[in-house]
Amino acid sequence: MRHILAVVAAMSLAMPAALPSSLVFQDGGMGGSGGMGGAGGKGPDVPGGGPGPDNPDKPKGKDPKPSKPAELQAAPIVLRALLDETRPPETLKMALMKVAGAKEIKVSDTEASLLFTGSYLELNSLVKAASSVQIKSVLYDPALFVIEYAAGKNAQQKAAMDALQKVPGVQKVFMDGSKIVVAGPTKHIDARGFAPALQDAGFKFVALRSHRLRTLGYEPWEKETKAEKLRDRLLRVPGMLRVDMDYSASTVTVLQMLDTVKDLGLAAAAEEVCFALYPGKEEDPPPAPEPKK
């Protein structure tokens, strides 16, 4: 009996070498349908698909995704603010120090300068921080111009963004809901260029929702008075961000913080330097009233 068992064991050990490979690795054969060393029903290993003797350095699990770098890396930022005795610069500084990504904050009587790391959209956290301590402010460098526009059925959103990207001074254009946000320094971007840029691309400029943009006619009380006097005086109006003169048309375009000095206040400032201001073009019409429920 021992002799018979020894012969059977020897034959079973020699059998794989005697069989053709098509029988050894076919479904249900001696290697299993998963290939060499695989479990039945899983299919062959895919090259590069996981750790193993042929790929010892590949870690288990999913590849870790690299974190996306912030758009702004310690970028210099300027925030214009309306400060007074009840809301001194120190109050604004303390509020801005709580904003993630803000550092090296310096505050004067009219503005705050700092370094910021984050996205362009996250810059709004600086304005919200100022608002939390009842301080009115607006981003100045870079500014965030929020534009409402209208388009036809076949118009593409990207075409409107591409058109605004061509306006001189623009650093970045992105969407925030249904509105377009244009980022760039206030002193380099003439907001009057937004409407024609959109019009050329087949869109309609509806309003600038982040700022007050007004074009007014002017006339000196005496002809020899230089228009620069008017410009210099309007720049000192609280909440004023930019003043552009069109000497040939005798108009002045002002860019202001929202809810600051209105037309009567601008006219009073002009009178101080012997100029008259006339109603002009309302560049940013107020939003339509909501329908009554």
C-alpha atoms as one frame of an Amber mdcrd trajectory, in Angstrom:
protein
   0.000   0.000   0.000   2.818   2.469   0.826   4.333   1.773  -2.579   1.029
   2.544  -4.355   0.556   5.893  -2.482   4.089   6.975  -3.310   3.503   6.359
  -7.015   0.205   8.328  -6.992   1.859  11.289  -5.214   4.710  11.368  -7.711
   2.287  11.387 -10.657   0.269  14.302  -9.177   3.422  16.403  -8.705   4.520
  15.845 -12.274   1.129  16.548 -13.874   1.323  20.478 -14.212   4.584  20.269
 -16.121   3.073  17.749 -18.509  -0.091  19.685 -19.292  -0.164  22.491 -21.930
  -0.382  26.066 -20.623  -3.805  26.522 -22.256  -5.167  24.000 -19.760  -3.298
  25.315 -16.747  -4.586  28.967 -16.966  -7.976  28.644 -18.648 -11.172  29.415
 -16.642 -11.565  26.733 -13.953  -8.024  25.420 -14.580  -5.250  25.016 -12.077
  -4.279  28.691 -11.838  -7.834  30.078 -11.376  -9.446  32.642 -13.675  -7.635
  35.499 -11.902  -4.285  34.552 -13.488  -1.243  33.348 -11.588  -1.995  33.458
  -7.901  -5.369  35.203  -8.566  -8.703  34.311  -7.015 -11.406  32.883  -9.223
 -13.691  35.398 -11.002 -11.518  38.580 -10.666  -9.854  38.566 -14.063  -6.178
  39.105 -14.860  -4.129  41.735 -13.051  -3.807  45.020 -14.919  -0.228  46.291
 -15.363   0.391  49.237 -13.034  -2.915  48.727 -11.306  -1.664  48.075  -7.802
   1.231  47.021  -5.574   2.857  43.695  -6.206   6.104  42.017  -7.211   6.138
  43.905 -10.540   5.211  47.260  -8.953   6.669  47.290  -5.422   6.786  51.088
  -5.034   3.130  51.836  -5.764   1.263  52.719  -2.529  -1.991  51.060  -1.685
  -5.255  52.943  -2.134  -5.956  56.022  -4.282  -3.228  58.427  -5.302  -3.346
  61.533  -3.068  -4.474  64.624  -5.008  -2.058  67.547  -4.770  -3.620  70.576
  -3.076  -4.429  73.417  -5.471  -2.210  76.456  -4.808  -3.994  79.670  -3.843
  -4.544  82.198  -6.641  -3.052  84.940  -4.486   0.134  84.175  -2.558   0.958
  86.899  -0.026  -0.390  89.397  -2.571  -0.454  93.104  -1.634  -4.053  94.273
  -1.123  -5.531  97.739  -0.552  -8.932  98.226   1.064 -10.515 101.686   1.043
 -12.616 102.470   4.118 -14.671 105.283   5.641 -13.223 105.844   9.107 -13.989
 108.435  11.765 -13.709 109.020  15.506 -16.344 106.397  16.274 -14.713 103.848
  13.975 -10.966 104.509  14.176  -8.255 102.714  12.175  -7.464 100.429  15.099
 -11.013  99.023  15.007 -10.597  98.095  11.347  -7.182  96.569  11.973  -8.487
  94.335  14.749 -11.302  93.111  12.488  -8.976  92.350   9.575  -6.587  90.418
  11.808  -9.309  87.791  12.224  -9.471  87.061   8.473  -7.754  83.850   7.391
  -4.916  84.527   4.953  -4.438  88.180   5.966  -1.183  89.374   7.532   1.082
  92.423   7.872  -1.951  94.700   8.193  -1.436  98.457   8.231  -4.293 100.944
   8.521  -4.332 104.695   7.836  -7.188 107.218   8.050  -8.576 106.189   4.655
  -7.408 102.659   3.813  -5.870  99.391   4.921  -2.950  97.644   3.241  -2.047
  94.010   3.852  -0.768  90.777   2.353  -3.362  88.145   1.480  -3.214  84.470
   0.554  -6.326  82.888  -0.911  -8.643  83.138  -3.919  -9.950  86.314  -5.549
 -13.451  85.518  -4.338 -12.169  85.085  -0.772 -11.059  88.721  -0.832 -14.677
  89.522   0.021 -13.944  88.268   3.545 -11.993  91.501   4.105 -15.034  93.636
   3.285 -17.235  91.434   5.457 -14.803  91.791   8.349 -14.978  95.587   8.084
 -18.761  95.439   7.887 -18.853  93.338  11.069 -17.584  96.384  12.990 -19.883
  98.821  11.134 -17.177 100.136   8.782 -18.027 100.736   5.139 -15.244  99.586
   2.827 -14.477  98.417  -0.677 -11.592  96.594  -2.309  -9.389  99.042  -4.206
  -6.390  97.040  -5.383  -7.491  94.726  -6.707 -11.109  95.797  -6.952 -13.860
  93.264  -7.574 -16.321  94.689 -10.111 -19.598  92.739 -10.092 -21.357  93.016
 -13.448 -24.907  92.059 -14.311 -25.430  91.351 -17.990 -28.021  89.922 -20.376
 -27.516  87.545 -23.269 -29.458  85.916 -26.068 -30.447  82.274 -26.038 -27.438
  81.180 -28.079 -24.850  83.317 -26.285 -22.131  81.503 -24.378 -21.083  82.560
 -20.905 -17.420  82.104 -21.764 -17.706  84.613 -24.625 -18.792  87.330 -22.183
 -15.918  86.495 -19.853 -13.419  86.533 -22.708 -14.693  89.941 -23.823 -14.217
  91.481 -20.381 -10.769  89.908 -20.037  -9.671  92.214 -22.880 -10.505  95.407
 -20.975  -7.195  97.113 -20.051  -6.064  96.462 -16.484  -8.129  93.315 -15.891
  -6.297  90.602 -13.935  -8.978  87.918 -13.706 -12.593  87.278 -14.734 -14.813
  84.686 -13.075 -18.480  83.902 -12.438 -20.298  84.386  -9.145 -23.734  82.913
  -9.662 -25.299  84.636 -12.676 -23.010  87.684 -12.482 -19.497  88.207 -13.798
 -16.749  89.427 -11.457 -13.842  91.384 -12.922 -10.744  91.752 -10.734  -8.037
  94.353 -11.167  -6.605  97.609  -9.768  -9.097 100.478  -9.648  -6.538 102.938
 -10.969  -5.908 100.787 -14.065  -9.467  99.732 -14.957 -11.887 102.241 -16.474
 -15.302 100.770 -15.675 -16.758 102.608 -18.673 -15.113  99.941 -20.815 -17.310
  97.106 -19.529 -20.449  98.004 -21.496 -18.821  98.360 -24.952 -16.740  95.206
 -24.400 -19.882  93.185 -23.713 -21.778  94.844 -26.556 -19.077  93.964 -29.067
 -19.405  90.315 -27.996 -23.194  90.322 -28.426 -24.201  90.931 -24.792 -26.012
  93.732 -22.993 -24.496  95.486 -19.995 -27.253  95.787 -17.370 -25.545  97.273
 -14.309 -22.435  97.519 -12.193 -23.711  96.157  -8.883 -20.579  96.569  -6.757
 -19.966 100.297  -7.277 -21.775 103.508  -8.192 -20.725 104.696 -11.637 -22.005
 108.124 -12.756 -21.295 110.364 -15.716 -22.147 114.052 -15.180 -21.821 117.170
 -17.278 -19.740 120.041 -15.928 -19.194 123.720 -16.669 -16.779 126.173 -15.013
 -18.200 129.410 -13.721 -15.306 131.174 -15.418 -13.893 129.851 -18.697 -10.272
 130.144 -17.633 -10.799 127.799 -14.664  -8.978 124.522 -15.288 -10.975 121.300
 -15.106  -8.260 119.648 -13.006  -9.527 121.689 -10.040 -12.854 119.889 -10.326
 -11.166 116.503 -10.569  -8.972 117.143  -7.520 -11.959 118.274  -5.446 -14.144
 115.309  -6.390 -11.357 112.905  -5.464 -11.629 114.196  -1.890 -15.308 113.342
  -1.638 -15.855 110.547   0.923 -16.210 107.193  -0.806 -14.751 108.433  -4.099
 -12.518 105.872  -5.834 -11.804 107.272  -9.277 -12.549 110.379 -11.380 -12.216
 110.434 -15.192 -12.535 113.652 -17.172 -13.676 113.864 -20.791 -12.575 117.353
 -21.727 -13.960 117.302 -25.261 -17.457 116.331 -24.064 -17.271 118.355 -20.824
 -18.258 115.335 -18.745 -16.847 113.731 -15.648 -17.284 110.068 -14.696 -17.034
 109.165 -11.033 -16.633 105.720  -9.460 -17.796 105.580  -5.837 -18.518 103.185
  -3.011 -22.171 102.237  -2.894 -24.421 104.308  -0.614 -22.054 107.221  -0.192
 -22.285 110.830  -1.484 -25.127 111.330  -3.976 -25.444 113.845  -6.801 -26.349
 116.810  -4.554 -23.211 116.195  -2.516 -21.121 116.021  -5.670 -22.662 119.285
  -6.934 -21.881 120.970  -3.617 -18.253 119.840  -3.845 -18.032 121.187  -7.404
 -19.395 124.572  -6.324 -16.526 124.922  -3.860 -14.137 125.140  -6.830 -16.509
 127.200  -8.992 -17.973 124.475 -11.200 -21.518 123.458 -11.968 -22.457 119.801
 -12.341 -25.435 118.663 -14.410 -27.362 115.394 -14.282 -25.860 112.935 -16.648
 -26.030 109.264 -17.421 -26.906 106.786 -14.701 -24.466 103.957 -15.398 -25.728
 101.672 -12.665 -29.557 101.703 -12.527 -31.048 100.392  -9.317 -32.364  96.833
  -9.369 -35.982  96.369 -10.336 -38.344  96.088  -7.355 -39.308  92.566  -6.410
 -42.846  91.564  -7.392 -45.374  91.721  -4.578 -46.385  88.352  -3.200
